[in-house]
Amino acid sequence: MAFASLDLAGAPLRIEYEWVGRDDAAPVMVFLHEGLGSVAMWRDFPARLSEAAGVRGLVYSRPGYGRSTPRPAGERWQPDFMHRQAREVLPALLRQLGVERPWLFGHSDGGSIALLHAAAFPEALRGAVVLAPHILVEDISVTSIEQARVAYETTDLKQKLARYHDDVDSAFRGWNDVWLSPAFRGWSIEEEIRAIRCRLLAIQGLDDEYGTLEQVRGIARRVPQAQVLELPACGHSPHKDQPETVIEAVTHFLRHPRGGGDPGR
C-alpha cells in the first residue's frame, strides 16, 4: 500500500493506492470503485483481472474512502461530485504517478466517473470498461439507496464497512446524502457521454437492484462504438456475482480492438 499527495486548489489530499498485476511497462488499467468502495473492498479481483488481461492494475481509494483523506466534518458533497472526481482528482493522480493513456475499469459511481473522464479527455484513454454505471437517476436507484440508509442505521452494516474505511461515516454519508438529496434527482450525464471517442464496454446484471438496463442501453444509443453485455442471474456487482465471466469478457474486449466477436466469449 502507498499514498500519493495531491494539492487541488490549495486543498491537500492523501490518496491511498496500490499496484497489482504486472510490474513492467504493460498498459495500465485504473480501477474506480463504487459509492461505498475502497482499495480493500475490491479484494483480489483487480489482481485477477490484471493477470488475465496482461495489464498493470492501479487501484485507489477516492477522497472520503478507505485510507484516503476523509470528507471534512460537516461537508456535504454536491451533485457534481462525480464530475469533480473525473475532471480533477483522477487527472491529478494520473499525473502524480506518471500514468499515460490508461484503461479505466469503473463500477457503479466509479463507472460514471470513468464515463465522465472519457468524455472530458477523449484522446487520453485506451478505452474503458464500466460495470453497472449510472447515466441518470432512476426510482429504483433512490429506493435501494434509501434502504441502504436504513440498514446503516439499524443493522451491523456500519460495523462491516468500518473494516474498509478509516472514517466510515465519511464514506457512507458522503455517498448516501448526495444521492438522496432533492438536488440530485435530476442528475444526468446522458448528453455528456456523446463526446466519448475511446473504446467502451458496458456490463450490467439483469437483476441490478440499483438501476434498470436503460443505463447501459442508453450508453449504447449515444456512444456508437460501445459494446454492451447484459448478464442474467447477476445483480449490481458483476465482478462479485460472475467474476470469471467478467474477466473473460474484459480480456476478450482488450484483445480485439476492432470489436470482433462476442465480449462474453
N, C-alpha and C positions, 0 to 999 in steps of 0.2 A: 504494500500500500504506500502511496506517495501523495503529496499535496502540492498543488500549484497555487501561486499567489497572483491574483488579478486585482487591478485597480480600475474600476469602472466609474467614471465621473466623480472621482475622489472617494469612492466607497471601496475600501479594501475587502477582498473576498478570498477565503481559503477554500479550494476545491479539491475534494478527495477524488483520486483516480487510481486506476490500476491497468497495467498492460497484461494481456493474455494472448495465448496462441504463439505465433512465430515471432522470433526476436531477430528479424533481419529487415531487409528493405522491401518486404512484401507490402502491397496496398493495405492501408489502414481501414478498419471498419469501426465506427464510433457508435456505441450503444447508448441510447437515450431512454431512460426509464419512465415508467408510468407515474401517475399522480401520487402514489404512496411509496414509490420505489427508492432504491439506493444501489450502490455498488453491491453490497452484500445480498440484497434481495434477488438479484439475478441468479445467485448461486453459481452453478458450473455451466450454465447454458452458453454464455459468451465464449468460454474456452472451448466448449464442444463445437460450436458453430465455426469459430475461427480455425480450429484444427481441420475440420472437414472442408472448409472453403478455401484454405490456404491463404488466409489473411492474418494481419496482426490486429488484435482487438484492443480498443481503448474504451474502458468502462469508467464512468464518473458519476458522482452524485451532484445534482444541481444544488445551488444555494438553497438552504432551508431543509435539506435532506441529508441522511447518513451522517458522515463526519464532516461535511462541509459547513460553512458558516451558517448558523441558524437564521431564520427570519427574525428581524428585530421585534422585541416585545411590543405588541400593540399595532404593528404594521399589518395592514390588510392588502393583499395582492389585488391588483386591478384587472379588469377584463383583458388588458393587453399583456398579461404576464407571460404567455407563451410566445408572443411576438418578441418580447424583450429577450427571452432566452435564446430564440432563434437568431436574432439580429445583433445581439450584444454579447451575451455570455459565451455562447458556443464559438463564435468567431474569435473572441479574445483567448479562449482556452486553446483553440487550434493554433493560433499564432504563438502562444507561450510554449507549446510543446513541439512546434515545428512541423505540424501536420498539414500536408497539402493534398488536395483532391482526394478526400476520403470517400468511402461508402458510409452511409448512415443507416442504422438499424434502430427504429423507434417503436415503442409500444405505447398505445393509448395516448396520453398527453405527450409523451415522447414522440409518438408518430406524428402528431400535429406539429410539433416543433420541427421535426425533420422536413415536413412538407413546407412549412414557412421558410425554413432556411434554404431549401431547394428553390423556392420561388424568388427569394430575395437575392440569391447568389447563383444564378442559373448556370454559370460556367465553372463553378468552384467544386463540383462534385463529380464523382464517377457515376453515382446513382444512389438510390435509396430504397430501403425495404421498410414498410410500415405495417404494423400489426394492430388491428382494432383502433385505427386513428379516428379522430373526431374532426369533421369539417363543418359541423353545425351542432347546435344543442337540440336534443330531442327529449320528449317527455320521458321516455324510458331511461335516459341518462339521469335526468333530475330525480326520478323516483328511486333509482338504485343508489344515488349519492345521498339522498335523504335517509335511506335505510342504513347506509354506512355510518352516518352520523349517530343514529340511534344505537347501532352496535358499538360504536366507540364509547358512547356514554353509559351503556348499560351492560356490556359484556366484557370479556377479557381481551378484546381487540386491542385496546391501548397497550396493555402489557406485552402482547405479542409483537406489536410494531416497535415497541421500545427497544427490542433486541437489535434493531437495524438503524435506529436514529438516535443521535446524541440528545436531540430535543424533539421528542415525539409530537408534542403539541405544535411545534413549528411546522413539521411536515404535514400533519393531518389538518390542522385548522387553516393553514395557508391554502391547501388544495380545496378542502370542503367548503370553506366560507365563500371563496370566489365563485365556485361552480353553483352555489345555491343563492348567490346574490341576484336581485332583480336585474341589475345592470348587465349581467352575463347572459341573460335568457336570449338575447338577440345576437349573440356572438356567432360569427360565421366567417369561414375562410374560403367559401365556395368559389368566389371570383378570383381571389388572390392566387389560387393554385394553378390557374390557367397559364401562369408565367413559367411553370416548371418545364425545363427542357431536357433534364437528365433522364436516364432510365429509371423506371419505378415499378416496384412490385408491391401490391396492397393485398394483405391477407386478413380475413375475418372469419370468425366462427359463426355458424348458423344459429347458435344458442347464446350469442353475446348478450349479456344482461345489461350492458351499458350503451348499446347502440344497435340500430337496425342495419340491414345491408345497404341502405341508402348511403351510408358513409363511404363504403368502397365503390359502390356503383356510381355515386356522384363524382368520385375521383375519375373513374373510367370515362365518364361523359365529357369531362373537362380537360383531361390530360390524355391525348390520343395514344401516346406510346405506353401508357400504363398497362401492366398485366394484373389481373385480379384472380385471387384464389380464395374460394369460399369453402370452408371446411365443415362437414357435418359432425355432429356429436362433439362440438367444440364451443367453449364459452369465450370470455373476454381475454383470456391469456393463452393464445395458441401455442406459444413456446413452452408452456407448462402442460397444457392439455394434450398436445400432439407434438412433442419436441422433435421426434425423428422425421415426421412429415415436414415440419417447418425447415429443419436443417437440409433435407433433401431438396425441397423447393428452392430455398435460397441458394444452395450450391449450384443447382441447375441454372438459375437465373444469372448468377455471376459468370458462369462458364459459357453462356450462349448469348453473346451481346446483340445478336440480330433478332432475338426474341423467338427463335425456333423452338418447337416442341412444347410440351406441357410442363409448366413450372412445378407441377405436383409429381412429376416422374423424374 
